[in-house]
Amino acid sequence: MAEVSVGGRAGAELAPLEIPVTRTLIVSGAIASRDYQDVHHDAELAKEKGSPDIFMNILTTNGLVGRYVTDHFGPDAVLRKVAIRLGAPNYPGDTMVLTGTVTEVEEGSGSGSGDGSGSEGGGATAVVRIVGANGLGKHVTGTVTVTLPRLPSLASPPNPPSGHSRTSVSGRPA
């Protein structure tokens, strides 16, 4: 597999991300994703249903996984596929630690698909294996496929604009 110019190569490890699991995170994530199931915001009803407390919903976890990957690869990275599976619940007061490993990297074909997939002119697609663990075990496992843009070559600097005069700090011609 090829090396990716933006943050990795096959086998590269992403830096771990510790996320404190707070009641506010659980409830706000549920509200933001319009998941009004009581087990995500009402501790008493969650207990009546057999849970020791409220717990994080899958959509919040999905968003945190996406953030983890795009924080690593940068703002121009595009998530193409997020395939996750939940395990141990995330309860308030715990900490989830996300870790990731780049498992595949494929250079773009340069065919210019025009779909913004990053394959134009040598962008790369990476697959990252994700694990999010808490005090009970693995909360989330899965893979994320991300497209990385082609970086401009550093060998040839951009051409300066022609016909423009230099301006001073005040914005007037120098």
C-alpha positions as CSV (number, residue, x, y, z in Angstrom):
1,M,0.0,0.0,0.0
2,A,1.1,3.6,-0.6
3,E,2.0,6.2,1.9
4,V,-0.5,9.0,2.6
5,S,0.8,12.5,2.6
6,V,-1.7,13.7,5.2
7,G,-1.2,11.7,8.4
8,G,-0.3,8.2,7.8
9,R,0.5,5.0,6.0
10,A,-0.8,1.5,6.4
11,G,0.0,0.4,9.9
12,A,0.2,3.9,11.3
13,E,-1.4,4.4,14.7
14,L,-3.6,7.5,15.4
15,A,-3.0,9.2,18.7
16,P,-5.5,8.1,21.4
17,L,-8.3,10.5,22.2
18,E,-9.7,10.4,25.8
19,I,-13.4,11.5,26.0
20,P,-14.9,12.1,29.4
21,V,-18.4,10.6,29.3
22,T,-20.6,13.1,31.2
23,R,-24.3,13.3,31.6
24,T,-24.2,16.5,29.6
25,L,-22.5,14.7,26.6
26,I,-24.9,11.8,26.7
27,V,-28.1,14.0,26.9
28,S,-26.9,16.7,24.5
29,G,-25.8,14.0,22.0
30,A,-29.2,12.4,22.2
31,I,-31.1,15.7,21.8
32,A,-28.9,16.8,18.9
33,S,-29.6,13.5,17.1
34,R,-33.3,13.7,18.0
35,D,-33.1,10.4,19.9
36,Y,-35.6,11.0,22.7
37,Q,-35.6,7.5,24.2
38,D,-35.7,7.9,27.9
39,V,-32.7,5.6,28.5
40,H,-30.5,8.5,27.1
41,H,-31.8,11.3,29.4
42,D,-33.9,10.0,32.3
43,A,-31.9,8.0,34.9
44,E,-34.9,6.8,36.8
45,L,-36.7,5.4,33.7
46,A,-33.4,3.9,32.5
47,K,-33.1,2.1,35.9
48,E,-36.7,0.8,35.6
49,K,-35.7,-0.7,32.3
50,G,-32.7,-2.5,33.8
51,S,-29.8,-0.1,33.2
52,P,-27.8,1.3,36.1
53,D,-28.0,4.8,34.5
54,I,-28.5,6.7,31.3
55,F,-26.2,5.7,28.4
56,M,-24.8,7.1,25.2
57,N,-26.7,6.5,22.0
58,I,-25.1,5.2,18.8
59,L,-25.5,8.4,16.9
60,T,-23.3,10.3,19.5
61,T,-20.7,7.5,19.3
62,N,-20.8,7.7,15.5
63,G,-20.2,11.5,15.6
64,L,-17.3,11.1,18.1
65,V,-15.7,8.4,15.8
66,G,-16.0,10.7,12.8
67,R,-14.5,13.6,14.7
68,Y,-11.6,11.4,15.9
69,V,-10.7,10.5,12.3
70,T,-11.2,14.0,10.8
71,D,-9.2,15.6,13.6
72,H,-6.3,13.2,12.7
73,F,-6.4,13.7,8.9
74,G,-7.4,17.4,8.8
75,P,-10.4,19.5,7.7
76,D,-10.2,18.5,4.0
77,A,-10.6,14.8,4.8
78,V,-14.0,13.4,3.8
79,L,-15.7,10.5,5.6
80,R,-16.9,8.0,3.0
81,K,-18.1,5.2,5.2
82,V,-18.4,4.7,8.9
83,A,-19.2,1.1,10.0
84,I,-19.4,0.7,13.7
85,R,-20.7,-1.8,16.2
86,L,-21.6,-1.0,19.8
87,G,-20.5,-3.2,22.8
88,A,-20.2,-2.1,26.4
89,P,-22.4,1.0,27.2
90,N,-20.9,4.4,27.9
91,Y,-22.3,5.5,31.3
92,P,-21.7,8.9,32.9
93,G,-18.5,9.2,34.9
94,D,-16.5,6.9,32.7
95,T,-13.9,7.8,30.0
96,M,-13.9,6.4,26.5
97,V,-10.5,6.2,24.8
98,L,-10.6,6.1,21.0
99,T,-7.7,4.5,19.2
100,G,-7.2,3.8,15.6
101,T,-4.9,2.1,13.1
102,V,-4.6,2.8,9.4
103,T,-5.2,-0.6,7.8
104,E,-5.3,0.3,4.1
105,V,-4.2,3.2,1.9
106,E,-5.0,3.4,-1.8
107,E,-3.7,6.3,-3.9
108,G,-6.2,7.9,-6.2
109,S,-6.3,6.8,-9.7
110,G,-5.9,10.3,-11.1
111,S,-8.8,9.7,-13.4
112,G,-10.6,12.8,-12.3
113,S,-14.0,11.3,-11.3
114,G,-15.4,14.8,-10.6
115,D,-17.4,13.5,-7.6
116,G,-15.2,15.1,-5.0
117,S,-14.1,11.7,-3.8
118,G,-10.5,12.8,-3.7
119,S,-9.4,10.5,-6.5
120,E,-8.7,13.4,-8.8
121,G,-5.0,13.8,-9.4
122,G,-3.7,11.5,-6.7
123,G,-5.8,11.9,-3.6
124,A,-5.8,8.9,-1.3
125,T,-8.4,6.8,0.4
126,A,-7.6,5.3,3.8
127,V,-9.4,2.7,5.9
128,V,-8.9,3.1,9.7
129,R,-9.8,0.4,12.2
130,I,-11.3,2.1,15.3
131,V,-11.7,0.9,18.9
132,G,-13.3,3.0,21.7
133,A,-12.9,1.4,25.1
134,N,-14.2,2.4,28.5
135,G,-14.0,0.9,32.0
136,L,-16.4,-1.9,31.0
137,G,-14.6,-3.0,27.8
138,K,-15.0,-2.1,24.2
139,H,-17.8,0.4,23.6
140,V,-17.3,0.7,19.9
141,T,-15.4,-1.1,17.2
142,G,-15.4,-0.6,13.5
143,T,-13.9,0.9,10.4
144,V,-13.9,4.4,8.9
145,T,-13.1,5.0,5.2
146,V,-11.8,8.5,4.6
147,T,-10.7,10.3,1.4
148,L,-7.8,12.6,1.6
149,P,-7.2,15.4,-0.8
150,R,-4.1,15.6,-3.0
151,L,-1.7,18.1,-1.5
152,P,-0.2,20.7,-3.8
153,S,3.4,20.1,-4.7
154,L,5.9,22.0,-2.7
155,A,8.4,21.9,-5.6
156,S,6.6,24.5,-7.7
157,P,5.3,27.5,-5.8
158,P,2.2,29.2,-7.2
159,N,2.7,31.9,-9.8
160,P,2.3,35.4,-8.5
161,P,-0.6,37.3,-9.8
162,S,0.4,39.4,-12.9
163,G,-0.5,43.0,-13.4
164,H,-1.1,43.7,-9.7
165,S,0.9,46.2,-7.7
166,R,2.1,45.5,-4.2
167,T,-0.1,47.0,-1.4
168,S,0.9,48.3,2.0
169,V,-0.6,47.3,5.3
170,S,-3.1,50.2,4.8
171,G,-4.4,48.6,1.6
172,R,-2.9,51.4,-0.6
173,P,-0.5,50.7,-3.3
174,A,3.1,50.7,-2.0
